Amino acid sequence: MEELLTLRQYIEEKKYDQALELVAELEEMSKEDKLNKIFSYGVILLLHLIKQEAEKRTTRSWDFSIYNSIKEIKKINKRRKSGGYYATEEELKEIMIDAFDTAIRKASLEVFEGKYSSEELIIQIDSNLIQSSALKLILS
């Protein structure tokens, strides 16, 4: 990584202010990567919760996708060495709200064999309940 070589150079040249700025930038890049992964798994989680709600049924495959998404979100969000989490509860809530739009569009292609548009499908479900359920599952 070019950034690490630059960081080494700053430290060797005793340019500590620039080194600290670069460290902060690297931390931000790392957090953004984690949040993007959480978003992706959030879409999968919400997709299957939407499918369950709309079709009033579940499958073993959907149940596994929900389980796996929750497990991966928790794993990604956990800071291993320092403890704590990358995303706060409020940030997770925002991610689920943002991911919902993508999930409902994808669900419209799958629920009832793609019979309904995302606008038609969203009327049939309780989007707030699904988003809060997803958040509760992640935080449990």
C-alpha positions in Angstrom: 0.0 0.0 0.0 1.3 3.3 -1.0 0.0 5.0 2.1 2.1 2.8 4.4 5.2 3.7 2.5 4.3 7.4 2.8 3.7 6.9 6.5 7.1 5.3 7.0 8.7 8.2 5.1 6.9 10.8 7.3 8.0 9.0 10.5 11.6 8.6 9.3 11.7 12.3 8.3 10.1 13.2 11.7 7.1 14.8 10.0 4.8 13.6 12.8 1.9 15.9 12.1 1.7 14.6 8.5 2.1 11.1 9.7 -0.8 11.5 12.2 -3.0 13.0 9.4 -2.3 10.0 7.2 -3.0 7.6 10.1 -6.4 9.4 10.6 -7.1 9.0 6.8 -6.2 5.3 7.0 -8.5 4.8 9.9 -11.3 6.5 8.0 -10.7 4.3 4.9 -10.8 1.2 7.1 -14.1 2.2 8.7 -15.7 3.1 5.4 -14.7 -0.4 4.1 -16.3 -2.0 7.2 -19.5 0.1 6.7 -19.7 -0.8 3.1 -19.5 -4.5 3.9 -22.2 -4.1 6.6 -24.4 -2.4 4.0 -24.0 -5.3 1.6 -24.9 -7.8 4.3 -27.7 -5.5 5.4 -29.2 -5.7 1.9 -29.2 -9.5 2.0 -30.7 -9.5 5.5 -33.5 -7.0 4.6 -34.2 -8.8 1.3 -35.0 -12.0 3.1 -37.0 -10.3 5.9 -39.0 -8.6 3.1 -39.6 -11.9 1.4 -40.8 -13.5 4.6 -43.1 -10.6 5.4 -44.6 -10.3 1.8 -45.1 -14.0 1.2 -46.0 -14.9 4.8 -43.7 -17.9 4.8 -40.0 -18.8 5.0 -37.6 -21.3 3.6 -34.5 -22.9 5.1 -32.5 -21.0 2.6 -34.0 -17.7 3.6 -33.5 -18.5 7.3 -29.8 -19.3 6.6 -29.3 -16.1 4.7 -30.7 -14.1 7.6 -28.6 -16.0 10.1 -25.4 -15.6 8.0 -26.0 -11.9 7.3 -26.4 -11.2 11.0 -23.3 -13.3 11.9 -21.2 -11.5 9.3 -22.5 -8.0 10.2 -21.6 -8.7 13.9 -18.2 -10.1 12.9 -17.3 -7.1 10.6 -18.6 -4.5 13.1 -16.5 -5.9 16.1 -13.2 -4.3 16.7 -11.0 -7.2 17.5 -8.0 -5.8 19.3 -9.3 -2.6 20.9 -12.8 -3.8 21.6 -16.0 -1.9 20.8 -17.6 -1.5 17.4 -17.0 0.3 14.1 -20.6 1.4 13.7 -22.7 2.7 16.5 -26.3 1.7 16.9 -27.4 4.9 15.2 -25.0 4.3 12.3 -26.4 0.8 12.0 -29.9 2.2 11.9 -28.9 4.6 9.1 -27.2 1.8 7.2 -30.4 -0.3 7.4 -32.5 2.6 6.2 -30.2 3.2 3.3 -30.0 -0.6 2.5 -33.7 -0.9 2.5 -34.2 0.8 -0.9 -31.8 -1.6 -2.6 -33.4 -4.6 -0.8 -36.9 -3.7 -1.8 -35.9 -3.3 -5.4 -34.2 -6.7 -5.4 -37.1 -8.2 -3.5 -39.6 -7.0 -6.1 -37.7 -9.2 -8.6 -38.0 -12.3 -6.4 -41.2 -12.0 -4.3 -44.2 -13.7 -6.0 -42.0 -14.4 -9.0 -41.5 -10.7 -9.7 -45.2 -9.9 -10.1 -45.0 -6.6 -8.2 -42.8 -3.5 -8.7 -40.9 -2.2 -5.7 -43.6 0.6 -5.3 -46.4 -2.0 -5.2 -44.4 -4.4 -2.9 -43.6 -1.7 -0.3 -47.4 -1.1 0.2 -47.8 -4.8 1.1 -45.3 -4.8 3.9 -44.4 -2.8 7.0 -41.1 -1.3 6.1 -40.5 0.2 9.6 -41.1 -3.1 11.3 -38.7 -4.9 8.9 -36.0 -2.3 9.5 -36.4 -2.4 13.2 -36.4 -6.2 13.2 -33.2 -6.2 11.3 -31.6 -3.8 13.7 -32.8 -5.9 16.7 -31.4 -9.0 15.2 -28.0 -7.3 14.6 -27.9 -5.9 18.1 -29.0 -9.1 19.9 
